[in-house]
Each structure stands twice: as structure tokens, then as C-alpha cells.
Amino acid sequence: MTTNNRIPNRLTSEKSLYLLQHAYNPVNCYPWSEEAFQKAKTDNEPVFLSIGYS
């Protein structure tokens, strides 16, 4: 069974069309920012970079 939980993530306020396409993905995405790198460092987690265009 597939559910479509239209719960937005933090990308909804971005201007990039590419990032806005992913604003409702069930992934805890961050736009390129110091906050993203600080969170990765604090949590001792890798940074995965998604490169695309729209």
C-alpha cells in the first residue's frame, strides 16, 4: 500500500525549482547552508549532495 503524505520538508521556502521539486519528499533534506554542515558535524553523519536542474 502506497501513501502520499504531503508533509513538506524545509525545502518549501527555497527559490530553486530543483529544490522545490523535492519539497514533499520524505527525506530530511537541507539546502546548501552552514546549518546543514553543522548538523552533519554535530551528528557525525556524512553529507550527501544531490546535483540536478529543473
mmCIF entry with sequence, helices, sheets and N, C-alpha, C, O atoms, coordinates in Angstrom:
data_MODEL
# 
_entry.id   MODEL 
# 
_entity.id                         1 
_entity.type                       polymer 
_entity.pdbx_number_of_molecules   1 
# 
_entity_poly.entity_id                      1 
_entity_poly.type                           'polypeptide(L)' 
_entity_poly.nstd_linkage                   no 
_entity_poly.nstd_monomer                   no 
_entity_poly.pdbx_seq_one_letter_code       MTTNNRIPNRLTSEKSLYLLQHAYNPVNCYPWSEEAFQKAKTDNEPVFLSIGYS 
_entity_poly.pdbx_seq_one_letter_code_can   MTTNNRIPNRLTSEKSLYLLQHAYNPVNCYPWSEEAFQKAKTDNEPVFLSIGYS 
_entity_poly.pdbx_strand_id                 A 
# 
loop_
_entity_poly_seq.entity_id 
_entity_poly_seq.num 
_entity_poly_seq.mon_id 
_entity_poly_seq.hetero 
1 1  MET n 
1 2  THR n 
1 3  THR n 
1 4  ASN n 
1 5  ASN n 
1 6  ARG n 
1 7  ILE n 
1 8  PRO n 
1 9  ASN n 
1 10 ARG n 
1 11 LEU n 
1 12 THR n 
1 13 SER n 
1 14 GLU n 
1 15 LYS n 
1 16 SER n 
1 17 LEU n 
1 18 TYR n 
1 19 LEU n 
1 20 LEU n 
1 21 GLN n 
1 22 HIS n 
1 23 ALA n 
1 24 TYR n 
1 25 ASN n 
1 26 PRO n 
1 27 VAL n 
1 28 ASN n 
1 29 CYS n 
1 30 TYR n 
1 31 PRO n 
1 32 TRP n 
1 33 SER n 
1 34 GLU n 
1 35 GLU n 
1 36 ALA n 
1 37 PHE n 
1 38 GLN n 
1 39 LYS n 
1 40 ALA n 
1 41 LYS n 
1 42 THR n 
1 43 ASP n 
1 44 ASN n 
1 45 GLU n 
1 46 PRO n 
1 47 VAL n 
1 48 PHE n 
1 49 LEU n 
1 50 SER n 
1 51 ILE n 
1 52 GLY n 
1 53 TYR n 
1 54 SER n 
# 
_struct_asym.id          A 
_struct_asym.entity_id   1 
# 
loop_
_struct_conf.conf_type_id 
_struct_conf.id 
_struct_conf.pdbx_PDB_helix_id 
_struct_conf.beg_label_comp_id 
_struct_conf.beg_label_asym_id 
_struct_conf.beg_label_seq_id 
_struct_conf.pdbx_beg_PDB_ins_code 
_struct_conf.end_label_comp_id 
_struct_conf.end_label_asym_id 
_struct_conf.end_label_seq_id 
_struct_conf.pdbx_end_PDB_ins_code 
_struct_conf.beg_auth_comp_id 
_struct_conf.beg_auth_asym_id 
_struct_conf.beg_auth_seq_id 
_struct_conf.end_auth_comp_id 
_struct_conf.end_auth_asym_id 
_struct_conf.end_auth_seq_id 
_struct_conf.pdbx_PDB_helix_class 
_struct_conf.details 
_struct_conf.pdbx_PDB_helix_length 
HELX_P HELX_P1 AA1 ARG A 10 ? SER A 13 ? ARG A 10 SER A 13 5 ? 4  
HELX_P HELX_P2 AA2 LEU A 17 ? GLN A 21 ? LEU A 17 GLN A 21 1 ? 5  
HELX_P HELX_P3 AA3 GLU A 34 ? ASP A 43 ? GLU A 34 ASP A 43 1 ? 10 
# 
_struct_conf_type.id          HELX_P 
_struct_conf_type.criteria    ? 
_struct_conf_type.reference   ? 
# 
loop_
_atom_site.group_PDB 
_atom_site.id 
_atom_site.type_symbol 
_atom_site.label_atom_id 
_atom_site.label_alt_id 
_atom_site.label_comp_id 
_atom_site.label_asym_id 
_atom_site.label_entity_id 
_atom_site.label_seq_id 
_atom_site.pdbx_PDB_ins_code 
_atom_site.Cartn_x 
_atom_site.Cartn_y 
_atom_site.Cartn_z 
_atom_site.occupancy 
_atom_site.B_iso_or_equiv 
_atom_site.pdbx_formal_charge 
_atom_site.auth_seq_id 
_atom_site.auth_comp_id 
_atom_site.auth_asym_id 
_atom_site.auth_atom_id 
_atom_site.pdbx_PDB_model_num 
ATOM 1   N N  . MET A 1 1  ? 0.845  -1.188 0.000   1.00 0.00 ? 1  MET A N  1 
ATOM 2   C CA . MET A 1 1  ? 0.000  0.000  0.000   1.00 0.00 ? 1  MET A CA 1 
ATOM 3   C C  . MET A 1 1  ? 0.885  1.244  0.000   1.00 0.00 ? 1  MET A C  1 
ATOM 4   O O  . MET A 1 1  ? 1.782  1.369  0.833   1.00 0.00 ? 1  MET A O  1 
ATOM 5   N N  . THR A 1 2  ? 0.643  2.133  -0.900  1.00 0.00 ? 2  THR A N  1 
ATOM 6   C CA . THR A 1 2  ? 1.401  3.370  -1.004  1.00 0.00 ? 2  THR A CA 1 
ATOM 7   C C  . THR A 1 2  ? 0.582  4.516  -0.440  1.00 0.00 ? 2  THR A C  1 
ATOM 8   O O  . THR A 1 2  ? -0.599 4.668  -0.752  1.00 0.00 ? 2  THR A O  1 
ATOM 9   N N  . THR A 1 3  ? 1.227  5.319  0.392   1.00 0.00 ? 3  THR A N  1 
ATOM 10  C CA . THR A 1 3  ? 0.555  6.500  0.913   1.00 0.00 ? 3  THR A CA 1 
ATOM 11  C C  . THR A 1 3  ? 1.262  7.726  0.387   1.00 0.00 ? 3  THR A C  1 
ATOM 12  O O  . THR A 1 3  ? 2.471  7.704  0.159   1.00 0.00 ? 3  THR A O  1 
ATOM 13  N N  . ASN A 1 4  ? 0.529  8.771  0.198   1.00 0.00 ? 4  ASN A N  1 
ATOM 14  C CA . ASN A 1 4  ? 1.087  10.029 -0.285  1.00 0.00 ? 4  ASN A CA 1 
ATOM 15  C C  . ASN A 1 4  ? 0.892  11.074 0.803   1.00 0.00 ? 4  ASN A C  1 
ATOM 16  O O  . ASN A 1 4  ? -0.024 11.893 0.741   1.00 0.00 ? 4  ASN A O  1 
ATOM 17  N N  . ASN A 1 5  ? 1.768  11.032 1.800   1.00 0.00 ? 5  ASN A N  1 
ATOM 18  C CA . ASN A 1 5  ? 1.703  12.002 2.889   1.00 0.00 ? 5  ASN A CA 1 
ATOM 19  C C  . ASN A 1 5  ? 2.329  13.301 2.412   1.00 0.00 ? 5  ASN A C  1 
ATOM 20  O O  . ASN A 1 5  ? 3.552  13.415 2.339   1.00 0.00 ? 5  ASN A O  1 
ATOM 21  N N  . ARG A 1 6  ? 1.526  14.243 2.099   1.00 0.00 ? 6  ARG A N  1 
ATOM 22  C CA . ARG A 1 6  ? 2.029  15.516 1.580   1.00 0.00 ? 6  ARG A CA 1 
ATOM 23  C C  . ARG A 1 6  ? 2.503  16.397 2.724   1.00 0.00 ? 6  ARG A C  1 
ATOM 24  O O  . ARG A 1 6  ? 1.966  17.478 2.965   1.00 0.00 ? 6  ARG A O  1 
ATOM 25  N N  . ILE A 1 7  ? 3.513  15.912 3.420   1.00 0.00 ? 7  ILE A N  1 
ATOM 26  C CA . ILE A 1 7  ? 4.103  16.666 4.518   1.00 0.00 ? 7  ILE A CA 1 
ATOM 27  C C  . ILE A 1 7  ? 5.355  17.351 3.981   1.00 0.00 ? 7  ILE A C  1 
ATOM 28  O O  . ILE A 1 7  ? 6.284  16.676 3.536   1.00 0.00 ? 7  ILE A O  1 
ATOM 29  N N  . PRO A 1 8  ? 5.392  18.664 4.014   1.00 0.00 ? 8  PRO A N  1 
ATOM 30  C CA . PRO A 1 8  ? 6.541  19.370 3.438   1.00 0.00 ? 8  PRO A CA 1 
ATOM 31  C C  . PRO A 1 8  ? 7.781  19.260 4.326   1.00 0.00 ? 8  PRO A C  1 
ATOM 32  O O  . PRO A 1 8  ? 7.676  19.086 5.540   1.00 0.00 ? 8  PRO A O  1 
ATOM 33  N N  . ASN A 1 9  ? 8.945  19.362 3.706   1.00 0.00 ? 9  ASN A N  1 
ATOM 34  C CA . ASN A 1 9  ? 10.187 19.460 4.447   1.00 0.00 ? 9  ASN A CA 1 
ATOM 35  C C  . ASN A 1 9  ? 10.689 20.901 4.362   1.00 0.00 ? 9  ASN A C  1 
ATOM 36  O O  . ASN A 1 9  ? 9.964  21.773 3.884   1.00 0.00 ? 9  ASN A O  1 
ATOM 37  N N  . ARG A 1 10 ? 11.884 21.160 4.805   1.00 0.00 ? 10 ARG A N  1 
ATOM 38  C CA . ARG A 1 10 ? 12.382 22.549 4.872   1.00 0.00 ? 10 ARG A CA 1 
ATOM 39  C C  . ARG A 1 10 ? 12.685 23.169 3.513   1.00 0.00 ? 10 ARG A C  1 
ATOM 40  O O  . ARG A 1 10 ? 13.060 24.340 3.454   1.00 0.00 ? 10 ARG A O  1 
ATOM 41  N N  . LEU A 1 11 ? 12.535 22.424 2.422   1.00 0.00 ? 11 LEU A N  1 
ATOM 42  C CA . LEU A 1 11 ? 12.819 22.964 1.085   1.00 0.00 ? 11 LEU A CA 1 
ATOM 43  C C  . LEU A 1 11 ? 11.678 23.806 0.517   1.00 0.00 ? 11 LEU A C  1 
ATOM 44  O O  . LEU A 1 11 ? 11.841 24.421 -0.537  1.00 0.00 ? 11 LEU A O  1 
ATOM 45  N N  . THR A 1 12 ? 10.547 23.848 1.177   1.00 0.00 ? 12 THR A N  1 
ATOM 46  C CA . THR A 1 12 ? 9.386  24.577 0.641   1.00 0.00 ? 12 THR A CA 1 
ATOM 47  C C  . THR A 1 12 ? 9.633  26.079 0.516   1.00 0.00 ? 12 THR A C  1 
ATOM 48  O O  . THR A 1 12 ? 8.947  26.747 -0.258  1.00 0.00 ? 12 THR A O  1 
ATOM 49  N N  . SER A 1 13 ? 10.578 26.615 1.246   1.00 0.00 ? 13 SER A N  1 
ATOM 50  C CA . SER A 1 13 ? 10.824 28.062 1.177   1.00 0.00 ? 13 SER A CA 1 
ATOM 51  C C  . SER A 1 13 ? 11.967 28.426 0.223   1.00 0.00 ? 13 SER A C  1 
ATOM 52  O O  . SER A 1 13 ? 12.350 29.593 0.140   1.00 0.00 ? 13 SER A O  1 
ATOM 53  N N  . GLU A 1 14 ? 12.506 27.453 -0.486  1.00 0.00 ? 14 GLU A N  1 
ATOM 54  C CA . GLU A 1 14 ? 13.605 27.714 -1.419  1.00 0.00 ? 14 GLU A CA 1 
ATOM 55  C C  . GLU A 1 14 ? 13.087 28.316 -2.725  1.00 0.00 ? 14 GLU A C  1 
ATOM 56  O O  . GLU A 1 14 ? 11.919 28.145 -3.072  1.00 0.00 ? 14 GLU A O  1 
ATOM 57  N N  . LYS A 1 15 ? 13.956 29.018 -3.443  1.00 0.00 ? 15 LYS A N  1 
ATOM 58  C CA . LYS A 1 15 ? 13.590 29.621 -4.725  1.00 0.00 ? 15 LYS A CA 1 
ATOM 59  C C  . LYS A 1 15 ? 13.935 28.712 -5.907  1.00 0.00 ? 15 LYS A C  1 
ATOM 60  O O  . LYS A 1 15 ? 13.361 28.853 -6.986  1.00 0.00 ? 15 LYS A O  1 
ATOM 61  N N  . SER A 1 16 ? 14.858 27.795 -5.706  1.00 0.00 ? 16 SER A N  1 
ATOM 62  C CA . SER A 1 16 ? 15.304 26.896 -6.767  1.00 0.00 ? 16 SER A CA 1 
ATOM 63  C C  . SER A 1 16 ? 14.187 25.933 -7.154  1.00 0.00 ? 16 SER A C  1 
ATOM 64  O O  . SER A 1 16 ? 13.607 25.270 -6.294  1.00 0.00 ? 16 SER A O  1 
ATOM 65  N N  . LEU A 1 17 ? 13.885 25.856 -8.456  1.00 0.00 ? 17 LEU A N  1 
ATOM 66  C CA . LEU A 1 17 ? 12.861 24.925 -8.921  1.00 0.00 ? 17 LEU A CA 1 
ATOM 67  C C  . LEU A 1 17 ? 13.264 23.482 -8.644  1.00 0.00 ? 17 LEU A C  1 
ATOM 68  O O  . LEU A 1 17 ? 12.411 22.642 -8.357  1.00 0.00 ? 17 LEU A O  1 
ATOM 69  N N  . TYR A 1 18 ? 14.549 23.196 -8.728  1.00 0.00 ? 18 TYR A N  1 
ATOM 70  C CA . TYR A 1 18 ? 15.030 21.848 -8.440  1.00 0.00 ? 18 TYR A CA 1 
ATOM 71  C C  . TYR A 1 18 ? 14.740 21.471 -6.984  1.00 0.00 ? 18 TYR A C  1 
ATOM 72  O O  . TYR A 1 18 ? 14.236 20.382 -6.712  1.00 0.00 ? 18 TYR A O  1 
ATOM 73  N N  . LEU A 1 19 ? 15.055 22.359 -6.060  1.00 0.00 ? 19 LEU A N  1 
ATOM 74  C CA . LEU A 1 19 ? 14.796 22.064 -4.644  1.00 0.00 ? 19 LEU A CA 1 
ATOM 75  C C  . LEU A 1 19 ? 13.302 21.994 -4.360  1.00 0.00 ? 19 LEU A C  1 
ATOM 76  O O  . LEU A 1 19 ? 12.861 21.167 -3.563  1.00 0.00 ? 19 LEU A O  1 
ATOM 77  N N  . LEU A 1 20 ? 12.531 22.844 -4.997  1.00 0.00 ? 20 LEU A N  1 
ATOM 78  C CA . LEU A 1 20 ? 11.074 22.820 -4.780  1.00 0.00 ? 20 LEU A CA 1 
ATOM 79  C C  . LEU A 1 20 ? 10.449 21.513 -5.256  1.00 0.00 ? 20 LEU A C  1 
ATOM 80  O O  . LEU A 1 20 ? 9.435  21.078 -4.711  1.00 0.00 ? 20 LEU A O  1 
ATOM 81  N N  . GLN A 1 21 ? 11.042 20.886 -6.264  1.00 0.00 ? 21 GLN A N  1 
ATOM 82  C CA . GLN A 1 21 ? 10.542 19.586 -6.724  1.00 0.00 ? 21 GLN A CA 1 
ATOM 83  C C  . GLN A 1 21 ? 10.636 18.539 -5.624  1.00 0.00 ? 21 GLN A C  1 
ATOM 84  O O  . GLN A 1 21 ? 9.895  17.556 -5.635  1.00 0.00 ? 21 GLN A O  1 
ATOM 85  N N  . HIS A 1 22 ? 11.536 18.743 -4.683  1.00 0.00 ? 22 HIS A N  1 
ATOM 86  C CA . HIS A 1 22 ? 11.785 17.772 -3.617  1.00 0.00 ? 22 HIS A CA 1 
ATOM 87  C C  . HIS A 1 22 ? 11.230 18.218 -2.270  1.00 0.00 ? 22 HIS A C  1 
ATOM 88  O O  . HIS A 1 22 ? 11.552 17.631 -1.237  1.00 0.00 ? 22 HIS A O  1 
ATOM 89  N N  . ALA A 1 23 ? 10.411 19.237 -2.280  1.00 0.00 ? 23 ALA A N  1 
ATOM 90  C CA . ALA A 1 23 ? 9.886  19.809 -1.037  1.00 0.00 ? 23 ALA A CA 1 
ATOM 91  C C  . ALA A 1 23 ? 8.929  18.889 -0.286  1.00 0.00 ? 23 ALA A C  1 
ATOM 92  O O  . ALA A 1 23 ? 8.665  19.111 0.896   1.00 0.00 ? 23 ALA A O  1 
ATOM 93  N N  . TYR A 1 24 ? 8.414  17.875 -0.942  1.00 0.00 ? 24 TYR A N  1 
ATOM 94  C CA . TYR A 1 24 ? 7.491  16.951 -0.277  1.00 0.00 ? 24 TYR A CA 1 
ATOM 95  C C  . TYR A 1 24 ? 8.044  15.527 -0.221  1.00 0.00 ? 24 TYR A C  1 
ATOM 96  O O  . TYR A 1 24 ? 7.305  14.581 0.052   1.00 0.00 ? 24 TYR A O  1 
ATOM 97  N N  . ASN A 1 25 ? 9.345  15.379 -0.481  1.00 0.00 ? 25 ASN A N  1 
ATOM 98  C CA . ASN A 1 25 ? 9.967  14.066 -0.349  1.00 0.00 ? 25 ASN A CA 1 
ATOM 99  C C  . ASN A 1 25 ? 10.080 13.710 1.131   1.00 0.00 ? 25 ASN A C  1 
ATOM 100 O O  . ASN A 1 25 ? 10.281 14.593 1.965   1.00 0.00 ? 25 ASN A O  1 
ATOM 101 N N  . PRO A 1 26 ? 9.952  12.424 1.465   1.00 0.00 ? 26 PRO A N  1 
ATOM 102 C CA . PRO A 1 26 ? 10.057 12.020 2.873   1.00 0.00 ? 26 PRO A CA 1 
ATOM 103 C C  . PRO A 1 26 ? 11.514 11.870 3.322   1.00 0.00 ? 26 PRO A C  1 
ATOM 104 O O  . PRO A 1 26 ? 11.880 10.889 3.969   1.00 0.00 ? 26 PRO A O  1 
ATOM 105 N N  . VAL A 1 27 ? 12.324 12.848 2.970   1.00 0.00 ? 27 VAL A N  1 
ATOM 106 C CA . VAL A 1 27 ? 13.737 12.850 3.328   1.00 0.00 ? 27 VAL A CA 1 
ATOM 107 C C  . VAL A 1 27 ? 14.014 14.156 4.061   1.00 0.00 ? 27 VAL A C  1 
ATOM 108 O O  . VAL A 1 27 ? 13.474 15.205 3.710   1.00 0.00 ? 27 VAL A O  1 
ATOM 109 N N  . ASN A 1 28 ? 14.849 14.080 5.067   1.00 0.00 ? 28 ASN A N  1 
ATOM 110 C CA . ASN A 1 28 ? 15.161 15.261 5.860   1.00 0.00 ? 28 ASN A CA 1 
ATOM 111 C C  . ASN A 1 28 ? 16.232 16.091 5.148   1.00 0.00 ? 28 ASN A C  1 
ATOM 112 O O  . ASN A 1 28 ? 17.378 16.147 5.594   1.00 0.00 ? 28 ASN A O  1 
ATOM 113 N N  . CYS A 1 29 ? 15.856 16.731 4.047   1.00 0.00 ? 29 CYS A N  1 
ATOM 114 C CA . CYS A 1 29 ? 16.794 17.493 3.211   1.00 0.00 ? 29 CYS A CA 1 
ATOM 115 C C  . CYS A 1 29 ? 17.071 18.875 3.786   1.00 0.00 ? 29 CYS A C  1 
ATOM 116 O O  . CYS A 1 29 ? 16.224 19.493 4.431   1.00 0.00 ? 29 CYS A O  1 
ATOM 117 N N  . TYR A 1 30 ? 18.283 19.330 3.528   1.00 0.00 ? 30 TYR A N  1 
ATOM 118 C CA . TYR A 1 30 ? 18.685 20.701 3.846   1.00 0.00 ? 30 TYR A CA 1 
ATOM 119 C C  . TYR A 1 30 ? 19.186 21.334 2.558   1.00 0.00 ? 30 TYR A C  1 
ATOM 120 O O  . TYR A 1 30 ? 19.844 20.663 1.763   1.00 0.00 ? 30 TYR A O  1 
ATOM 121 N N  . PRO A 1 31 ? 18.892 22.596 2.334   1.00 0.00 ? 31 PRO A N  1 
ATOM 122 C CA . PRO A 1 31 ? 19.556 23.284 1.218   1.00 0.00 ? 31 PRO A CA 1 
ATOM 123 C C  . PRO A 1 31 ? 21.021 23.523 1.611   1.00 0.00 ? 31 PRO A C  1 
ATOM 124 O O  . PRO A 1 31 ? 21.377 23.420 2.785   1.00 0.00 ? 31 PRO A O  1 
ATOM 125 N N  . TRP A 1 32 ? 21.864 23.843 0.624   1.00 0.00 ? 32 TRP A N  1 
ATOM 126 C CA . TRP A 1 32 ? 23.274 24.125 0.886   1.00 0.00 ? 32 TRP A CA 1 
ATOM 127 C C  . TRP A 1 32 ? 23.353 25.271 1.879   1.00 0.00 ? 32 TRP A C  1 
ATOM 128 O O  . TRP A 1 32 ? 22.968 26.399 1.570   1.00 0.00 ? 32 TRP A O  1 
ATOM 129 N N  . SER A 1 33 ? 23.849 24.982 3.063   1.00 0.00 ? 33 SER A N  1 
ATOM 130 C CA . SER A 1 33 ? 23.909 26.017 4.097   1.00 0.00 ? 33 SER A CA 1 
ATOM 131 C C  . SER A 1 33 ? 24.851 25.598 5.219   1.00 0.00 ? 33 SER A C  1 
ATOM 132 O O  . SER A 1 33 ? 25.197 24.424 5.357   1.00 0.00 ? 33 SER A O  1 
ATOM 133 N N  . GLU A 1 34 ? 25.248 26.560 5.998   1.00 0.00 ? 34 GLU A N  1 
ATOM 134 C CA . GLU A 1 34 ? 26.078 26.273 7.172   1.00 0.00 ? 34 GLU A CA 1 
ATOM 135 C C  . GLU A 1 34 ? 25.322 25.379 8.149   1.00 0.00 ? 34 GLU A C  1 
ATOM 136 O O  . GLU A 1 34 ? 25.920 24.525 8.803   1.00 0.00 ? 34 GLU A O  1 
ATOM 137 N N  . GLU A 1 35 ? 24.011 25.574 8.248   1.00 0.00 ? 35 GLU A N  1 
ATOM 138 C CA . GLU A 1 35 ? 23.185 24.737 9.124   1.00 0.00 ? 35 GLU A CA 1 
ATOM 139 C C  . GLU A 1 35 ? 23.300 23.254 8.754   1.00 0.00 ? 35 GLU A C  1 
ATOM 140 O O  . GLU A 1 35 ? 23.401 22.397 9.632   1.00 0.00 ? 35 GLU A O  1 
ATOM 141 N N  . ALA A 1 36 ? 23.285 22.964 7.471   1.00 0.00 ? 36 ALA A N  1 
ATOM 142 C CA . ALA A 1 36 ? 23.381 21.576 7.008   1.00 0.00 ? 36 ALA A CA 1 
ATOM 143 C C  . ALA A 1 36 ? 24.714 20.954 7.414   1.00 0.00 ? 36 ALA A C  1 
ATOM 144 O O  . ALA A 1 36 ? 24.754 19.825 7.903   1.00 0.00 ? 36 ALA A O  1 
ATOM 145 N N  . PHE A 1 37 ? 25.795 21.687 7.213   1.00 0.00 ? 37 PHE A N  1 
ATOM 146 C CA . PHE A 1 37 ? 27.117 21.156 7.551   1.00 0.00 ? 37 PHE A CA 1 
ATOM 147 C C  . PHE A 1 37 ? 27.321 21.060 9.058   1.00 0.00 ? 37 PHE A C  1 
ATOM 148 O O  . PHE A 1 37 ? 27.970 20.133 9.541   1.00 0.00 ? 37 PHE A O  1 
ATOM 149 N N  . GLN A 1 38 ? 26.777 21.999 9.789   1.00 0.00 ? 38 GLN A N  1 
ATOM 150 C CA . GLN A 1 38 ? 26.880 21.948 11.248  1.00 0.00 ? 38 GLN A CA 1 
ATOM 151 C C  . GLN A 1 38 ? 26.119 20.747 11.798  1.00 0.00 ? 38 GLN A C  1 
ATOM 152 O O  . GLN A 1 38 ? 26.596 20.070 12.709  1.00 0.00 ? 38 GLN A O  1 
ATOM 153 N N  . LYS A 1 39 ? 24.934 20.482 11.246  1.00 0.00 ? 39 LYS A N  1 
ATOM 154 C CA . LYS A 1 39 ? 24.133 19.334 11.689  1.00 0.00 ? 39 LYS A CA 1 
ATOM 155 C C  . LYS A 1 39 ? 24.877 18.030 11.409  1.00 0.00 ? 39 LYS A C  1 
ATOM 156 O O  . LYS A 1 39 ? 24.915 17.144 12.263  1.00 0.00 ? 39 LYS A O  1 
ATOM 157 N N  . ALA A 1 40 ? 25.459 17.908 10.237  1.00 0.00 ? 40 ALA A N  1 
ATOM 158 C CA . ALA A 1 40 ? 26.223 16.706 9.888   1.00 0.00 ? 40 ALA A CA 1 
ATOM 159 C C  . ALA A 1 40 ? 27.408 16.525 10.835  1.00 0.00 ? 40 ALA A C  1 
ATOM 160 O O  . ALA A 1 40 ? 27.699 15.413 11.274  1.00 0.00 ? 40 ALA A O  1 
ATOM 161 N N  . LYS A 1 41 ? 28.074 17.608 11.136  1.00 0.00 ? 41 LYS A N  1 
ATOM 162 C CA . LYS A 1 41 ? 29.232 17.545 12.037  1.00 0.00 ? 41 LYS A CA 1 
ATOM 163 C C  . LYS A 1 41 ? 28.794 17.164 13.444  1.00 0.00 ? 41 LYS A C  1 
ATOM 164 O O  . LYS A 1 41 ? 29.406 16.299 14.070  1.00 0.00 ? 41 LYS A O  1 
ATOM 165 N N  . THR A 1 42 ? 27.752 17.796 13.942  1.00 0.00 ? 42 THR A N  1 
ATOM 166 C CA . THR A 1 42 ? 27.243 17.518 15.294  1.00 0.00 ? 42 THR A CA 1 
ATOM 167 C C  . THR A 1 42 ? 26.780 16.073 15.423  1.00 0.00 ? 42 THR A C  1 
ATOM 168 O O  . THR A 1 42 ? 27.046 15.418 16.431  1.00 0.00 ? 42 THR A O  1 
ATOM 169 N N  . ASP A 1 43 ? 26.087 15.578 14.398  1.00 0.00 ? 43 ASP A N  1 
ATOM 170 C CA . ASP A 1 43 ? 25.547 14.213 14.427  1.00 0.00 ? 43 ASP A CA 1 
ATOM 171 C C  . ASP A 1 43 ? 26.550 13.168 13.939  1.00 0.00 ? 43 ASP A C  1 
ATOM 172 O O  . ASP A 1 43 ? 26.250 11.974 13.929  1.00 0.00 ? 43 ASP A O  1 
ATOM 173 N N  . ASN A 1 44 ? 27.745 13.619 13.535  1.00 0.00 ? 44 ASN A N  1 
ATOM 174 C CA . ASN A 1 44 ? 28.778 12.739 12.997  1.00 0.00 ? 44 ASN A CA 1 
ATOM 175 C C  . ASN A 1 44 ? 28.223 11.886 11.853  1.00 0.00 ? 44 ASN A C  1 
ATOM 176 O O  . ASN A 1 44 ? 28.375 10.665 11.830  1.00 0.00 ? 44 ASN A O  1 
ATOM 177 N N  . GLU A 1 45 ? 27.578 12.567 10.911  1.00 0.00 ? 45 GLU A N  1 
ATOM 178 C CA . GLU A 1 45 ? 26.974 11.913 9.751   1.00 0.00 ? 45 GLU A CA 1 
ATOM 179 C C  . GLU A 1 45 ? 27.563 12.486 8.467   1.00 0.00 ? 45 GLU A C  1 
ATOM 180 O O  . GLU A 1 45 ? 28.008 13.633 8.447   1.00 0.00 ? 45 GLU A O  1 
ATOM 181 N N  . PRO A 1 46 ? 27.570 11.697 7.399   1.00 0.00 ? 46 PRO A N  1 
ATOM 182 C CA . PRO A 1 46 ? 28.076 12.214 6.123   1.00 0.00 ? 46 PRO A CA 1 
ATOM 183 C C  . PRO A 1 46 ? 27.081 13.187 5.487   1.00 0.00 ? 46 PRO A C  1 
ATOM 184 O O  . PRO A 1 46 ? 25.901 13.212 5.834   1.00 0.00 ? 46 PRO A O  1 
ATOM 185 N N  . VAL A 1 47 ? 27.583 13.975 4.560   1.00 0.00 ? 47 VAL A N  1 
ATOM 186 C CA . VAL A 1 47 ? 26.749 14.869 3.762   1.00 0.00 ? 47 VAL A CA 1 
ATOM 187 C C  . VAL A 1 47 ? 26.587 14.231 2.389   1.00 0.00 ? 47 VAL A C  1 
ATOM 188 O O  . VAL A 1 47 ? 27.576 13.917 1.728   1.00 0.00 ? 47 VAL A O  1 
ATOM 189 N N  . PHE A 1 48 ? 25.357 14.039 1.963   1.00 0.00 ? 48 PHE A N  1 
ATOM 190 C CA . PHE A 1 48 ? 25.083 13.534 0.632   1.00 0.00 ? 48 PHE A CA 1 
ATOM 191 C C  . PHE A 1 48 ? 24.630 14.713 -0.218  1.00 0.00 ? 48 PHE A C  1 
ATOM 192 O O  . PHE A 1 48 ? 23.728 15.454 0.172   1.00 0.00 ? 48 PHE A O  1 
ATOM 193 N N  . LEU A 1 49 ? 25.235 14.883 -1.341  1.00 0.00 ? 49 LEU A N  1 
ATOM 194 C CA . LEU A 1 49 ? 24.963 16.024 -2.214  1.00 0.00 ? 49 LEU A CA 1 
ATOM 195 C C  . LEU A 1 49 ? 24.170 15.570 -3.424  1.00 0.00 ? 49 LEU A C  1 
ATOM 196 O O  . LEU A 1 49 ? 24.571 14.647 -4.134  1.00 0.00 ? 49 LEU A O  1 
ATOM 197 N N  . SER A 1 50 ? 23.052 16.221 -3.652  1.00 0.00 ? 50 SER A N  1 
ATOM 198 C CA . SER A 1 50 ? 22.225 15.946 -4.827  1.00 0.00 ? 50 SER A CA 1 
ATOM 199 C C  . SER A 1 50 ? 22.399 17.103 -5.797  1.00 0.00 ? 50 SER A C  1 
ATOM 200 O O  . SER A 1 50 ? 22.149 18.257 -5.450  1.00 0.00 ? 50 SER A O  1 
ATOM 201 N N  . ILE A 1 51 ? 22.825 16.791 -7.004  1.00 0.00 ? 51 ILE A N  1 
ATOM 202 C CA . ILE A 1 51 ? 23.031 17.821 -8.017  1.00 0.00 ? 51 ILE A CA 1 
ATOM 203 C C  . ILE A 1 51 ? 22.032 17.581 -9.150  1.00 0.00 ? 51 ILE A C  1 
ATOM 204 O O  . ILE A 1 51 ? 21.946 16.480 -9.693  1.00 0.00 ? 51 ILE A O  1 
ATOM 205 N N  . GLY A 1 52 ? 21.298 18.605 -9.489  1.00 0.00 ? 52 GLY A N  1 
ATOM 206 C CA . GLY A 1 52 ? 20.331 18.452 -10.554 1.00 0.00 ? 52 GLY A CA 1 
ATOM 207 C C  . GLY A 1 52 ? 19.931 19.812 -11.101 1.00 0.00 ? 52 GLY A C  1 
ATOM 208 O O  . GLY A 1 52 ? 20.499 20.841 -10.732 1.00 0.00 ? 52 GLY A O  1 
ATOM 209 N N  . TYR A 1 53 ? 18.967 19.798 -11.966 1.00 0.00 ? 53 TYR A N  1 
ATOM 210 C CA . TYR A 1 53 ? 18.479 21.044 -12.533 1.00 0.00 ? 53 TYR A CA 1 
ATOM 211 C C  . TYR A 1 53 ? 17.006 20.885 -12.873 1.00 0.00 ? 53 TYR A C  1 
ATOM 212 O O  . TYR A 1 53 ? 16.480 19.774 -12.941 1.00 0.00 ? 53 TYR A O  1 
ATOM 213 N N  . SER A 1 54 ? 16.366 21.999 -13.080 1.00 0.00 ? 54 SER A N  1 
ATOM 214 C CA . SER A 1 54 ? 14.966 21.992 -13.468 1.00 0.00 ? 54 SER A CA 1 
ATOM 215 C C  . SER A 1 54 ? 14.743 23.090 -14.486 1.00 0.00 ? 54 SER A C  1 
ATOM 216 O O  . SER A 1 54 ? 13.623 23.273 -14.961 1.00 0.00 ? 54 SER A O  1 
# 
